[in-house]
């Protein structure tokens, strides 16, 4: 009985190992352009990930929100992404959070930043290696392009 159970476990492991070792690895790149309409690239972010994992990219500056407290806000961009491939096409799932200082207000004579936040969530089917606009420019929203290439 013990030998039979061990044999079953080994067969199951042999079936599962090829699935795990076949995880495809991808390089996901995002280019962020100025929202001032001049088409200037201001940020390039990239991450390598496999199909079974989520990637997180972040480029931000810590901004204190109250001079006498420990409160901070990260102003910049944070991107969470995942990739799946099927029939030669790549599906990119992304959640993009853009945070910036949009002004300031005086509270009790102390200047405090006004933090603006925009969030874009999408799922796009892409041709591997092709740059695609995933966020169109709008009012104070930069254009963002993405490219997914297979690394293995």
N, C-alpha and C positions, 0 to 999 in steps of 0.2 A: 504494500500500500504506500509506504513511504517513497519507494523508488518510482512508482507511478505518479505520485504527486510532484516529485522533483522533475520528472520528465515533462509533465504538463507545464510547470513553471518555466522550464528551459525553452519549450516550444513557444510559449507566449512571449518570452523575452526576445527570442529570435525574430518573432513577427513584429514586435514593436521597435526594435533597434533600427531597422532600415527606415522606418517612418521618421524617427527622430534625426537620423543622420542625413536625411534628404531635405532638411529645412534649407530653404533658399535664403541667401543673404543679399540684401539690397543696400544701395547708397541712395539716401533720400536727400535732395538739396532744395533749399528755398532761397530765392533771391527777392529781397524787399527793396522797392524803389521809392524815391522821395514822393511825398504826397503834394509837393508844390508844382507838379506838372512839368518838371524839367527832364524827366526820364532818367535821372541819375540813380544808379544802384547805391544804396546806403548800407546794405547788410547782406551777407552771404552766410547761411547756416547749413550745416550738413551733418548727417548721422548715418552710421551703418547699423542695420538691424536685420533680424531674420523674421520670417513670416509669423513665428509664434510669439513675438515680442512687440511691445510698444516702445517707440522712441520719444524722448523728450528733449527739445532744444530750447535754450533760454539765453537771451542776451538782454540784460537789464541793468539799470542803475538804481541803487537803493536811495530812496528819498525820505528824509525824516518828515513825518507829518505833524509832530508836535515837539517843540524844542525841549520841553521839560519831561518828556516821556520816552519810552523805548519803542514807540510806534514807527514803523517804516513801511513804505510801499515800494515794490519793484516796478519801475517805469521802464518799459521796453517791450520786448516780444517774447512770448512763450508759445511753443508749438508742440502739441502731442500728436503723434502720427503712428499709423500702422499700415502694413502693406499686405495684399493678397494677390496672387497671380493665378489666372485662369485663362486658358485658350490663347496664350501669347499676349494677353492684355494684363495690365497691373491696375488694381483698385487701390487708391490712396484714400485712407480715412484720416481726416485731420480736424483738430480743434485749435484754432489760432486765437490768442488773446493779445491784443495790442493795448498798452497802457501808456499814457503820456500826461505831462503837465499841461493843462489847457488854460491856466490862469492862476491868479492868486486872490486871496481874500484876507482882510485884516480882522483878526479876532482879538479883542482886548489889547489893541495896539501891536499885535504880533502878526507878521505875515505868514500865512499858511497856503500851501499849494492846493489848487483844485485839480484833482486827478480824474482824467477821462479814460473810459475803457470801452473798447470795441471787441466783440467776440464773433468769430466766424467759424462755423462748423460745416464741414462738407464731406462728401464722398464722391470721388471722380474716377472714371475709368480712363487710364492713360496708355499711350504707346510707350513701351520702355525706351528710355534715352531721349525722349522728346520733351522740350520745355513747353509747359502749358500754363496759361494764366489761370490761377485758382481763386484769386480775389481781384475783382476789377476795381480800379480807382474810383473813389467817390468823394463826397464831402469829408475832408480830413482823414481819408482812408487811403493808404498807399496801395499800389499794385503789387501783388505777390505772385511770383512764378514758382512752379515746382517741377522737378525732374526726378524720376526714379530710374536707376540703372541697376541691372543685376550684377552683383559682385562675384558670384560663383556659378 
